[in-house]
Amino acid sequence: MTKRKIVVALGGNAILSSDPTAQAQQEALRQTAEYLVKLIENGDDLIVTHGNGPQVGNLLLQNIAANSEKNPAFPLDSLVAMTEGSIGFWLQNALQNALTERGIKKEVASVVTQVIVDKDDKAFANPTKPIGPFYSEEEAKKEMETTGATFVEDAGRGWRKVVPSPKPVGIKEIGVIKDLIESGHVVVAAGGGGIPVVKGDDDKLTGVEAVIDKDFASQLLAQLIDADMFIVLTGVDYVFVNFNKPDQMKLERVSVADLEKYIGENQFAPGSMLPKVEAAIGFVKNAPESEAVITSLENLEQLIANGAGTIIVK
């Protein structure tokens, strides 16, 4: 059997359920590692990316609550880096222990990843990604005056800060990631979509207040390392059209053209299934010989055994 390079994108909600403690998140990742390690047992090279939405939100709240002259809150790019580090540690620890239990001699490394975005991306002029706590209108207006941040009214629940969500165009550490894969190591990278950085006229990189969609960052990573398969994990075994309606239909093997038709029919919810489908399409279009898969963590064994899941082909 040919060894494949497989990128698996985990959601931030796969790590954090109702219990936000470090112990609960580590336990969730211990269970996650039991599924992921099956791909390594199958002889494949594994590269894992992960979300960090709930974690970076919690860290932001902690920073705001403790914010003072002596202990100032950190900017968003640093908070993304901190959660990338903590989740990376939990994940590499869980995967390493799962490998040790099975007598598989492989090392796991997590790479704090700078993801390059275009400083002229239209997203910077139109911030849309809500982060952090809810404020009253008065508090929000005061924050806007003092910090220059953008706040919007959020579905009658109060005002929230919004930040840009630019598209990723490059990954600074891609050479390091490729070297690790070539050496046979398991790699954790581009956590939380990576730390957004822009390139200046002098080619130096600077962190920016933004959030990169982790599915698009994972797709770019999969493209740049020439992955054979890109797996996007979500809460369901299959993608459905007419979801929760009497004529709902699960998609098993589906072409890019069919998926694009379904997008035109607004079949996929923006902010949840839509970016996953768009990332899968983007990957397959750039790597026509490869496959993208959208399925659940629990279904990975069935995917390996008999190709169960939504498989996207050119």
C-alpha positions as CSV (number, residue, x, y, z in Angstrom):
1,M,0.0,0.0,0.0
2,T,1.3,3.5,-0.9
3,K,2.1,5.8,2.0
4,R,0.0,8.9,1.8
5,K,0.5,12.4,3.2
6,I,-2.7,13.3,5.0
7,V,-3.7,16.7,6.5
8,V,-6.4,16.4,9.1
9,A,-8.2,19.7,10.2
10,L,-9.7,19.4,13.7
11,G,-12.3,21.9,15.0
12,G,-11.7,24.0,18.1
13,N,-14.9,22.6,19.4
14,A,-13.5,19.1,19.2
15,I,-11.1,20.1,21.9
16,L,-13.4,22.1,24.2
17,S,-16.9,20.9,25.1
18,S,-18.8,22.3,28.1
19,D,-15.8,22.1,30.5
20,P,-13.2,24.8,29.7
21,T,-10.6,23.5,32.2
22,A,-7.1,22.5,30.8
23,Q,-7.7,18.9,32.2
24,A,-11.0,18.5,30.3
25,Q,-9.4,19.7,27.0
26,Q,-6.4,17.4,27.5
27,E,-8.8,14.5,28.1
28,A,-10.8,15.4,24.9
29,L,-7.5,15.4,22.9
30,R,-6.4,12.1,24.5
31,Q,-9.6,10.6,23.0
32,T,-9.0,12.4,19.7
33,A,-5.5,11.0,19.5
34,E,-6.9,7.5,19.7
35,Y,-8.7,8.1,16.4
36,L,-5.9,10.0,14.7
37,V,-3.3,7.4,15.5
38,K,-5.2,4.9,13.3
39,L,-4.0,6.8,10.2
40,I,-0.4,6.4,11.4
41,E,-1.0,2.7,12.1
42,N,-2.3,2.5,8.5
43,G,1.1,3.6,7.3
44,D,0.3,7.2,6.4
45,D,2.1,10.5,7.2
46,L,0.0,12.6,9.5
47,I,-0.1,16.4,9.7
48,V,-2.7,17.9,12.1
49,T,-4.2,21.4,12.1
50,H,-6.7,22.6,14.8
51,G,-9.1,25.3,15.6
52,N,-8.8,27.6,18.6
53,G,-12.0,29.7,18.6
54,P,-13.3,28.8,22.0
55,Q,-9.8,28.8,23.6
56,V,-8.7,32.2,22.2
57,G,-12.1,33.7,23.2
58,N,-11.6,32.5,26.8
59,L,-8.0,33.8,26.8
60,L,-9.2,37.1,25.5
61,L,-11.7,37.3,28.4
62,Q,-9.0,36.5,30.9
63,N,-6.7,39.2,29.4
64,I,-9.5,41.8,29.5
65,A,-10.5,40.9,33.1
66,A,-6.9,41.3,34.3
67,N,-6.0,44.3,32.1
68,S,-4.2,47.1,34.0
69,E,-1.1,49.3,33.6
70,K,1.1,46.7,35.4
71,N,-0.5,43.7,33.6
72,P,-1.7,44.9,30.1
73,A,-3.8,42.7,27.9
74,F,-2.0,41.1,25.0
75,P,-3.0,41.8,21.3
76,L,-4.9,39.2,19.4
77,D,-1.9,37.9,17.3
78,S,-0.1,37.0,20.6
79,L,-3.3,35.3,22.0
80,V,-3.5,33.2,18.9
81,A,0.2,32.2,19.3
82,M,-0.4,31.4,23.0
83,T,-3.4,29.1,22.2
84,E,-1.5,27.5,19.3
85,G,1.3,26.7,21.8
86,S,-1.0,25.3,24.5
87,I,-3.2,23.2,22.2
88,G,-0.1,22.1,20.3
89,F,1.5,20.9,23.6
90,W,-1.7,19.0,24.5
91,L,-2.0,17.5,21.1
92,Q,1.6,16.4,20.7
93,N,1.6,15.0,24.2
94,A,-1.6,13.0,23.5
95,L,-0.4,11.7,20.1
96,Q,3.1,10.8,21.5
97,N,1.5,8.8,24.3
98,A,-0.8,7.0,21.9
99,L,2.2,6.1,19.7
100,T,4.2,4.9,22.7
101,E,1.3,2.7,23.8
102,R,1.4,1.0,20.4
103,G,5.1,0.7,20.2
104,I,5.3,3.1,17.2
105,K,8.7,4.9,17.1
106,K,7.7,8.3,15.8
107,E,8.3,11.8,17.1
108,V,5.5,14.5,17.2
109,A,6.4,18.2,16.8
110,S,4.1,21.2,16.9
111,V,5.1,24.3,14.9
112,V,4.0,27.7,16.0
113,T,3.0,28.9,12.5
114,Q,3.0,32.4,11.0
115,V,0.5,32.5,8.2
116,I,1.0,35.4,5.7
117,V,-2.0,37.5,4.6
118,D,-2.1,40.3,2.1
119,K,-2.0,43.7,3.8
120,D,-4.3,45.0,1.0
121,D,-6.9,42.2,1.6
122,K,-10.4,43.7,1.4
123,A,-11.2,42.0,4.8
124,F,-9.1,44.7,6.6
125,A,-11.6,47.4,5.5
126,N,-14.5,45.3,6.5
127,P,-14.0,43.4,9.8
128,T,-16.6,40.7,10.2
129,K,-15.3,38.1,12.7
130,P,-16.8,38.6,16.2
131,I,-14.5,38.0,19.2
132,G,-14.5,38.5,22.9
133,P,-17.3,39.5,25.3
134,F,-20.6,41.4,24.8
135,Y,-20.7,45.1,25.6
136,S,-23.5,47.7,26.1
137,E,-23.8,50.3,23.3
138,E,-22.2,52.9,25.7
139,E,-19.3,50.6,26.6
140,A,-18.7,49.7,22.9
141,K,-18.7,53.3,21.8
142,K,-16.2,54.2,24.5
143,E,-13.9,51.3,23.5
144,M,-14.1,52.4,19.8
145,E,-13.1,55.9,20.8
146,T,-10.1,54.8,23.0
147,T,-8.8,51.8,21.0
148,G,-10.0,52.5,17.4
149,A,-11.4,49.0,17.3
150,T,-14.7,48.2,15.4
151,F,-17.8,47.0,17.3
152,V,-21.1,45.9,15.9
153,E,-24.5,45.1,17.4
154,D,-24.8,41.3,17.5
155,A,-28.3,39.8,17.1
156,G,-29.8,41.8,20.0
157,R,-27.4,40.3,22.5
158,G,-25.2,43.4,22.8
159,W,-22.2,44.8,21.0
160,R,-19.1,42.8,20.1
161,K,-15.7,43.6,18.7
162,V,-15.2,42.4,15.1
163,V,-11.8,41.8,13.5
164,P,-10.8,41.1,9.9
165,S,-10.7,37.6,8.5
166,P,-8.3,37.8,5.6
167,K,-7.5,34.9,3.3
168,P,-4.1,33.1,3.8
169,V,-1.6,33.5,1.0
170,G,1.5,31.9,2.4
171,I,3.0,30.0,5.3
172,K,6.3,31.2,6.7
173,E,7.4,27.9,8.3
174,I,6.4,25.7,5.3
175,G,10.1,24.6,4.7
176,V,10.4,23.5,8.4
177,I,7.1,21.7,8.2
178,K,8.2,19.9,4.9
179,D,11.5,18.9,6.5
180,L,9.7,17.4,9.6
181,I,7.4,15.4,7.3
182,E,10.3,14.2,5.1
183,S,12.0,13.0,8.3
184,G,8.9,10.9,9.2
185,H,7.7,13.0,12.1
186,V,4.1,13.7,12.9
187,V,3.5,17.4,12.6
188,V,1.0,19.8,14.3
189,A,0.8,23.1,12.5
190,A,-1.3,26.2,11.5
191,G,-3.2,26.0,14.8
192,G,-6.2,28.3,14.9
193,G,-5.5,29.3,11.3
194,G,-2.0,30.4,12.2
195,I,-0.8,33.7,13.5
196,P,-1.8,36.3,10.9
197,V,1.3,38.3,9.7
198,V,1.7,40.8,6.9
199,K,4.9,41.3,4.8
200,G,6.3,44.9,4.7
201,D,8.2,46.5,1.9
202,D,11.4,45.3,3.6
203,D,10.0,41.7,3.6
204,K,9.8,41.7,7.4
205,L,6.8,40.1,8.9
206,T,4.5,41.8,11.5
207,G,1.6,40.3,13.4
208,V,-1.9,41.9,12.8
209,E,-5.2,42.0,14.7
210,A,-7.1,39.5,12.6
211,V,-8.3,35.9,12.6
212,I,-7.7,33.5,9.7
213,D,-10.3,30.8,9.0
214,K,-8.6,27.6,10.0
215,D,-10.2,25.5,7.2
216,F,-8.6,27.9,4.6
217,A,-5.3,27.9,6.4
218,S,-5.4,24.0,6.5
219,Q,-6.3,23.9,2.8
220,L,-3.3,26.1,2.0
221,L,-1.0,23.9,4.1
222,A,-2.3,20.8,2.4
223,Q,-1.6,22.3,-1.0
224,L,1.9,23.5,-0.2
225,I,3.1,20.1,1.1
226,D,1.4,18.3,-1.8
227,A,-0.9,16.3,0.4
228,D,-2.6,13.2,-1.0
229,M,-5.7,13.7,1.1
230,F,-7.2,16.6,3.1
231,I,-9.6,15.6,5.8
232,V,-11.8,18.2,7.4
233,L,-13.4,16.9,10.6
234,T,-16.8,18.1,11.7
235,G,-19.7,16.9,13.9
236,V,-21.3,14.7,11.2
237,D,-20.2,11.6,9.3
238,Y,-21.4,13.0,6.0
239,V,-22.3,16.4,4.4
240,F,-26.0,16.6,3.6
241,V,-28.1,18.6,1.2
242,N,-31.7,19.6,2.2
243,F,-30.4,19.1,5.8
244,N,-33.0,18.2,8.4
245,K,-35.8,18.2,5.7
246,P,-37.8,15.1,4.7
247,D,-35.8,14.8,1.4
248,Q,-32.4,15.2,3.0
249,M,-29.6,13.4,1.1
250,K,-26.2,12.4,2.3
251,L,-23.3,13.1,-0.1
252,E,-20.9,10.2,-0.4
253,R,-18.7,10.6,-3.5
254,V,-19.3,14.1,-4.9
255,S,-17.7,16.2,-7.7
256,V,-16.5,19.8,-7.3
257,A,-19.1,20.8,-10.0
258,D,-22.0,19.3,-7.9
259,L,-20.8,20.9,-4.7
260,E,-20.5,24.3,-6.5
261,K,-24.1,23.8,-7.7
262,Y,-25.2,23.1,-4.1
263,I,-23.4,26.2,-2.8
264,G,-25.4,28.2,-5.4
265,E,-28.6,26.8,-3.9
266,N,-27.4,28.0,-0.4
267,Q,-27.3,24.4,0.9
268,F,-24.5,25.0,3.4
269,A,-24.6,27.2,6.4
270,P,-22.1,30.2,6.3
271,G,-19.7,30.1,9.2
272,S,-20.1,26.3,9.8
273,M,-20.3,23.9,6.8
274,L,-19.8,26.4,4.0
275,P,-16.1,27.2,4.7
276,K,-15.4,23.4,5.1
277,V,-16.9,22.7,1.7
278,E,-15.1,25.7,0.1
279,A,-11.8,24.6,1.5
280,A,-12.3,21.0,0.3
281,I,-13.2,22.4,-3.2
282,G,-10.1,24.7,-3.2
283,F,-7.8,21.8,-2.3
284,V,-9.1,19.4,-5.0
285,K,-9.1,22.1,-7.7
286,N,-5.4,22.7,-7.0
287,A,-4.5,19.0,-6.7
288,P,-6.8,17.1,-9.2
289,E,-5.3,13.7,-8.4
290,S,-6.0,14.1,-4.7
291,E,-9.2,13.8,-2.6
292,A,-10.7,15.9,0.1
293,V,-13.0,14.3,2.8
294,I,-15.5,15.9,5.2
295,T,-16.5,13.5,8.0
296,S,-16.5,13.1,11.8
297,L,-13.6,12.1,14.0
298,E,-15.6,9.0,15.1
299,N,-15.9,7.9,11.4
300,L,-12.2,7.9,10.7
301,E,-11.9,4.2,11.2
302,Q,-14.7,3.6,8.6
303,L,-13.1,6.0,6.2
304,I,-9.8,4.0,6.4
305,A,-11.6,0.6,6.1
306,N,-14.2,1.3,3.4
307,G,-14.1,5.0,2.3
308,A,-17.1,6.1,4.4
309,G,-17.6,9.9,4.6
310,T,-18.2,12.7,2.0
311,I,-15.3,12.3,-0.5
312,I,-14.8,15.3,-2.8
313,V,-13.1,14.5,-6.2
314,K,-12.3,16.7,-9.2
